[in-house]
């Protein structure tokens, strides 16, 4: 059915407003993503060596010689999450950390992101690597605690800060009209905390409310005009 009658154009306009508002509210999330290095990858492109982790750092138990990475960025989900930057081979990261019986060595790549990723007023530290010497049964969270304190978690055990960065916030939504994460050559442009839709306070945007109000006013006027003509 087409929008031919008096009230139907108003309904069509309402649908258009709602559809546009939904697109305008698309957001990304600012958070630390967690990666495993694929040691079997035979490529000069370091971005191809990173695979999005299938477990969280509190449950993942790396083996001796593994390399894992963390990247702070803004993204909607794992498909567009920025990967850690820079070289990430175990021999280089742990060259000065000798093996010890009953322990394991895990290389960590910590990428604090770019200025575009940073919360307002924050400056990201330079990316760095660290070699964690931990117990054989230790988790990645234990490795982080050994070399990158202070760590900060929220009440749901989501990793919020590494080495104290950032000082506030945890997986907060970021408006989609900001620049996308600036990826360095060889990287792609973040466990998704949410569904990628919504706004900062979880409620409808001012634009959406204004649009609904305007359409409601049009609908009331159209109804009044129709009744007047019938009378």
Number of C-alpha atoms within 10 A of each C-alpha: 4 7 12 8 8 13 16 15 16 19 16 14 18 20 14 13 19 16 12 14 19 15 12 18 21 18 24 32 26 24 29 29 26 27 24 20 25 15 14 7 12 10 9 10 13 21 21 16 21 22 16 19 18 11 14 18 22 16 12 15 18 21 16 17 17 18 27 28 24 27 24 29 31 34 26 23 18 16 12 15 28 27 31 32 25 19 15 22 19 20 12 12 21 21 9 9 13 9 13 11 7 9 16 22 25 23 26 29 25 26 25 26 26 20 16 16 24 20 19 8 6 13 16 17 15 10 16 13 21 19 24 23 22 21 16 15 12 18 19 23 17 20 26 24 16 15 16 19 13 13 16 18 12 12 6 6 11 18 21 21 23 24 17 13 22 22 13 11 14 19 20 17 25 22 16 20 11 12 10 15 23 17 17 15 11 15 18 17 17 27 18 18 17 15 12 18 18 21 19 13 9 9 8 14 17 10 14 18 14 12 19 18 13 14 19 15 13 18 20 13 12 17 13 11 13 13 9 9 7 6 6
